Structure formats: structure tokens, C-alpha cells
Amino acid sequence: MIDTHCHLTFPEYEGRVAGVLADARAAGVLGAITIATTTADARRTVRLAEAHDDLWASAGVHPLYSDEPADWAEMREAGRSPKCVAWGELGLDRHYADPPQEVQRPVLEAQLAEIARWHREEPSLAKPIVLHCREAFDELIPVLRGSGLPAERFVFHCFTAGPREMRLLLDFGAHVSFTGVVTFRNARETHEAARLAPLDRIMVETDAPFLTPEPHRTVRPNEPKYVVHVAAALAALRGQPEGEVREAVCANAIRFFGVRPSIA
């Protein structure tokens, strides 16, 4: 499998990324994508990915960091690296009051407009887009539709909502990615939603350092090696063989992000 979303530039992993990736490989995880939260962080994610085999990066501004300065030229330059395989994470977050929506929304719209322009001007920058959407599906999906970017190139990361929200994103045409939340016994709405998603549109992630899955829920920080438990939980929830789910989510990640693990 591939951990399609983690944050290995966070302080928890300082000086030990090589070991984290080695542990992941030993667990059967072929690689990971380290996700940016600001345009300055995009430079760090790309440099880190360039220093490690089977690690890739994204470039974008997380909605909870939308009150920080954004340099779109810096983001575009990070995106030119062969190890940068996606834009994001970007989106809307209504769970937290700060930054307010009047700050988040303009940054989201500007980011999407820049990405759409880059796609037109440089075909090599036509990358998929990683979405952060927390309690904001009704607001976010119309903005995405208005961007003119293809729906099938978006993935809603860390899906923790219910069947209604799953139907919204599926009707829109996007992909979906699950975290350790699907291993939590009290996440019944998310369990129900996970059964609705077509297998060819599902990916798995850790969102490390957050959301460590069962049976390691008390371990901090989370690590890419634990993504195997997300796939196992999805298989159990859906009543499908674990090997079939592992194979599918890996193939989906390779196809969606265009990554090529050294051993696949």
C-alpha cells in the first residue's frame, strides 16, 4: 500500500524520516506522500521527498493556515519538482472558528484559480488535488465545480463524515481517502459511508502525526506503517477480502497520483 497523506515535515519526525520510511516498508507500505500546509512548507515537503526514495510531496495551503502569507510563485516552483505529485491540501474547515470563512474562502478560490491557470500554461503541472473538507461539503463542492478543474482529479482526504456527505462527493465525481478513524468503534456514520464508496475510488492514509488507528490508538505520533490497519478495517467493514482491498487501494493511489514505487 501507499500512505497517500502524512505530514513528515512536522517536528515529530525531525531527524528520523529515514527510519520512519524503513519501518513503513517493513510493514508492507511501498511509500508515502508528505503533504504541505503552506507555500513555505511546500518547499520543505519537496526537499524532503527529493532526499528519500518512495517519498513524494504536495504543494498547497491548508485552510487552517490560510491566514499566513501565501506565495503562489513559490507554490508553482515547488510543483515543478518531479517528486511533487499533487496540489494541496486545500479546502474549507468549518469545525474551527479561526481562521474565519471570510479568510479561508478567498485563499481557496485564489489557489484553485492559480492551479487552473498553471494546468493550462504548463501541462506538467496538471496534478491531482488533495482536499481538506471538514463540516463544509455543501460550501466546498460548488466552489470546486466553479473552478473548471476535473472532478475526478480531486480526492477528499481524511473522510470522517457520514453517508450524506459521501453521496455528495461521489455524485460530484471525486475520490475519497480514509484514515484511522474507520478503525474507531464509535465512528458509525463514517463506517456506513465507507460501505457506499466504490472500491476503485478509495485510497488510504494515516494523516500522521494524527489519528493513529486501532490497535495502536494511544501511540503518538502516528506513522505511515500503521496505514495497513486502515485497509484492514475497510475490508472488514465492506465484507471484502483484505488482500483485494490492499491491492485496489494501492492501484488507485498509483493511478491517481502517478507515483511509481521502486517495488510494487
C-alpha positions as CSV (number, residue, x, y, z in Angstrom):
1,M,0.0,0.0,0.0
2,I,0.9,3.7,-0.2
3,D,0.2,6.2,2.6
4,T,-1.3,8.9,0.5
5,H,-1.4,11.6,3.2
6,C,1.0,12.3,6.0
7,H,3.0,15.3,7.3
8,L,6.6,14.2,7.6
9,T,7.9,17.8,7.7
10,F,6.2,18.2,11.2
11,P,8.6,18.4,14.2
12,E,7.6,14.9,15.4
13,Y,9.7,13.4,12.6
14,E,12.7,15.7,12.7
15,G,15.9,13.7,12.0
16,R,14.1,10.3,11.8
17,V,12.3,10.3,8.4
18,A,14.6,7.6,7.0
19,G,13.7,5.3,9.9
20,V,10.0,6.0,9.6
21,L,10.1,5.1,5.9
22,A,12.1,2.0,6.6
23,D,9.6,0.9,9.3
24,A,6.8,1.5,6.8
25,R,8.5,-0.6,4.1
26,A,8.9,-3.4,6.6
27,A,5.2,-3.3,7.3
28,G,4.4,-3.6,3.6
29,V,3.9,0.1,2.8
30,L,5.5,0.9,-0.5
31,G,5.8,4.7,0.0
32,A,4.2,7.8,1.3
33,I,3.1,11.3,0.2
34,T,4.1,14.1,2.6
35,I,1.5,16.9,2.3
36,A,2.2,20.7,2.5
37,T,0.2,23.1,4.7
38,T,1.6,26.4,3.4
39,T,3.6,27.6,0.4
40,A,6.7,27.8,2.5
41,D,6.1,24.2,3.7
42,A,5.7,23.1,0.1
43,R,9.4,23.8,-0.4
44,R,10.2,21.7,2.7
45,T,8.0,18.8,1.6
46,V,9.6,18.8,-1.9
47,R,13.1,18.9,-0.5
48,L,12.3,16.0,1.9
49,A,10.8,13.9,-0.9
50,E,13.8,14.6,-3.1
51,A,16.0,13.2,-0.4
52,H,14.2,9.9,0.0
53,D,13.2,7.1,-2.4
54,D,9.5,6.3,-2.4
55,L,8.5,9.6,-0.7
56,W,6.6,12.1,-2.7
57,A,5.2,15.6,-1.9
58,S,2.4,18.1,-2.5
59,A,2.2,21.9,-2.6
60,G,-0.6,23.9,-1.3
61,V,-2.3,26.0,1.5
62,H,-4.3,24.2,4.2
63,P,-7.5,26.2,5.1
64,L,-6.4,26.4,8.8
65,Y,-3.2,28.1,7.6
66,S,-4.9,30.5,5.2
67,D,-4.2,33.5,7.5
68,E,-0.4,33.0,6.8
69,P,1.3,34.7,3.8
70,A,1.0,32.7,0.6
71,D,3.4,32.9,-2.3
72,W,1.8,31.4,-5.4
73,A,5.1,31.6,-7.4
74,E,6.8,29.6,-4.6
75,M,4.0,27.0,-4.8
76,R,4.3,26.8,-8.5
77,E,8.0,26.3,-8.4
78,A,7.6,23.5,-5.8
79,G,5.1,21.9,-8.1
80,R,7.7,21.7,-10.9
81,S,9.7,19.1,-9.0
82,P,9.2,15.6,-10.3
83,K,8.7,14.5,-6.7
84,C,5.7,16.9,-6.3
85,V,2.7,14.8,-7.3
86,A,-0.3,16.8,-6.1
87,W,-1.6,20.2,-5.2
88,G,-3.0,20.8,-1.7
89,E,-4.1,20.2,0.8
90,L,-6.6,22.9,0.2
91,G,-10.3,23.4,1.0
92,L,-12.6,24.7,3.8
93,D,-12.9,23.9,7.5
94,R,-15.9,24.9,9.5
95,H,-15.1,22.9,12.6
96,Y,-12.8,25.7,13.9
97,A,-13.7,29.4,14.1
98,D,-10.2,30.6,13.1
99,P,-9.3,31.4,10.5
100,P,-12.9,32.6,9.7
101,Q,-14.6,31.6,6.5
102,E,-14.0,35.1,5.1
103,V,-10.3,34.4,5.3
104,Q,-10.4,30.8,4.2
105,R,-12.7,31.2,1.2
106,P,-10.6,33.8,-0.8
107,V,-7.4,31.8,-0.3
108,L,-9.2,28.7,-1.6
109,E,-10.6,30.5,-4.6
110,A,-7.3,32.1,-5.4
111,Q,-5.5,28.8,-5.1
112,L,-7.9,27.0,-7.4
113,A,-7.7,29.8,-10.0
114,E,-3.9,29.7,-9.9
115,I,-3.9,25.9,-10.3
116,A,-6.3,26.0,-13.2
117,R,-4.1,28.6,-14.9
118,W,-1.0,26.5,-14.3
119,H,-2.7,23.5,-15.8
120,R,-3.4,25.5,-19.0
121,E,0.1,27.0,-19.2
122,E,2.2,24.0,-18.2
123,P,0.9,20.5,-18.9
124,S,3.4,19.0,-16.5
125,L,1.6,20.9,-13.7
126,A,-1.8,19.2,-14.3
127,K,-1.6,17.4,-11.0
128,P,-4.4,15.9,-8.8
129,I,-5.7,18.0,-5.9
130,V,-5.9,16.9,-2.2
131,L,-8.9,18.4,-0.4
132,H,-9.4,19.2,3.2
133,C,-13.2,19.4,3.9
134,R,-14.4,19.4,7.5
135,E,-18.1,20.2,8.0
136,A,-18.1,22.1,4.7
137,F,-19.2,19.8,1.9
138,D,-22.2,22.0,1.0
139,E,-20.0,25.0,0.7
140,L,-16.9,23.4,-0.9
141,I,-18.3,21.3,-3.7
142,P,-19.9,24.3,-5.5
143,V,-16.6,26.1,-5.4
144,L,-14.9,23.1,-6.9
145,R,-17.5,22.9,-9.6
146,G,-16.9,26.5,-10.4
147,S,-13.2,26.1,-10.7
148,G,-13.4,24.2,-14.1
149,L,-11.0,21.6,-12.8
150,P,-12.0,18.0,-13.5
151,A,-13.9,16.4,-10.6
152,E,-12.1,13.1,-11.0
153,R,-8.8,14.8,-10.1
154,F,-9.9,15.7,-6.6
155,V,-9.6,13.5,-3.5
156,F,-11.4,14.3,-0.3
157,H,-8.8,13.3,2.3
158,C,-9.5,12.1,5.8
159,F,-13.2,11.4,5.3
160,T,-14.9,11.4,8.7
161,A,-18.4,12.4,7.7
162,G,-21.5,10.2,7.0
163,P,-23.5,8.7,4.1
164,R,-25.0,12.1,3.0
165,E,-21.6,13.7,2.6
166,M,-20.3,10.6,0.8
167,R,-23.1,10.7,-1.7
168,L,-22.3,14.4,-2.3
169,L,-18.7,13.7,-3.1
170,L,-19.5,10.6,-5.2
171,D,-22.1,12.5,-7.2
172,F,-19.6,15.2,-7.8
173,G,-17.2,12.6,-9.1
174,A,-14.3,12.8,-6.7
175,H,-12.2,10.2,-5.0
176,V,-12.1,9.6,-1.2
177,S,-9.4,8.7,1.3
178,F,-9.8,7.2,4.7
179,T,-7.7,7.4,7.9
180,G,-7.6,5.5,11.2
181,V,-11.0,6.9,12.0
182,V,-12.5,3.9,10.3
183,T,-10.9,1.7,12.9
184,F,-12.7,3.6,15.8
185,R,-15.7,1.8,17.1
186,N,-17.7,5.0,17.7
187,A,-17.3,6.2,14.1
188,R,-20.6,4.6,13.0
189,E,-21.6,7.2,10.4
190,T,-18.2,7.0,8.8
191,H,-18.4,3.2,8.8
192,E,-21.7,3.4,6.9
193,A,-20.3,5.9,4.4
194,A,-17.3,3.7,3.8
195,R,-19.6,0.9,2.6
196,L,-21.0,3.2,-0.1
197,A,-17.8,4.2,-1.8
198,P,-16.8,2.2,-5.0
199,L,-13.6,0.4,-4.4
200,D,-12.0,2.0,-7.4
201,R,-12.3,5.5,-5.9
202,I,-10.9,4.7,-2.4
203,M,-7.5,5.4,-1.0
204,V,-5.9,5.1,2.4
205,E,-3.8,7.3,4.5
206,T,-2.6,8.0,8.1
207,D,-2.7,11.8,8.2
208,A,0.3,11.3,10.5
209,P,1.1,12.6,13.1
210,F,-2.6,12.5,13.8
211,L,-5.3,9.8,14.1
212,T,-3.3,6.7,14.9
213,P,-5.5,3.7,14.1
214,E,-6.5,0.8,16.4
215,P,-4.9,-1.3,17.7
216,H,-2.2,1.4,18.3
217,R,-4.6,4.3,19.0
218,T,-2.6,5.5,22.0
219,V,0.7,5.7,20.1
220,R,2.0,9.2,19.3
221,P,2.9,10.2,16.7
222,N,1.1,8.2,14.1
223,E,3.3,6.8,11.3
224,P,2.9,5.6,7.7
225,K,3.5,2.0,8.8
226,Y,0.1,2.0,10.5
227,V,-1.8,2.6,7.3
228,V,-2.1,-1.2,6.9
229,H,-4.7,-1.1,9.7
230,V,-6.9,1.4,7.8
231,A,-7.0,-1.0,4.8
232,A,-7.8,-4.0,7.1
233,A,-10.7,-2.1,8.8
234,L,-12.1,-1.0,5.4
235,A,-12.0,-4.6,4.2
236,A,-13.9,-5.8,7.4
237,L,-16.5,-3.1,7.1
238,R,-17.1,-3.8,3.5
239,G,-17.1,-7.6,3.8
240,Q,-14.3,-7.9,1.2
241,P,-11.0,-9.9,1.4
242,E,-8.3,-7.8,2.9
243,G,-5.9,-8.7,0.1
244,E,-8.3,-7.5,-2.5
245,V,-8.7,-4.1,-0.7
246,R,-5.0,-3.7,-0.3
247,E,-4.4,-4.3,-3.9
248,A,-7.1,-2.0,-5.0
249,V,-6.2,1.0,-2.8
250,C,-2.6,0.7,-3.9
251,A,-3.5,0.6,-7.6
252,N,-5.8,3.6,-7.1
253,A,-3.0,5.6,-5.5
254,I,-0.5,4.7,-8.2
255,R,-3.1,5.7,-10.9
256,F,-4.4,8.8,-9.2
257,F,-1.1,10.4,-8.1
258,G,1.1,8.9,-10.9
259,V,3.6,7.6,-8.4
260,R,5.9,4.7,-9.2
261,P,7.2,2.9,-6.1
262,S,10.6,1.2,-6.6
263,I,9.0,-2.1,-5.6
264,A,5.3,-2.5,-6.5
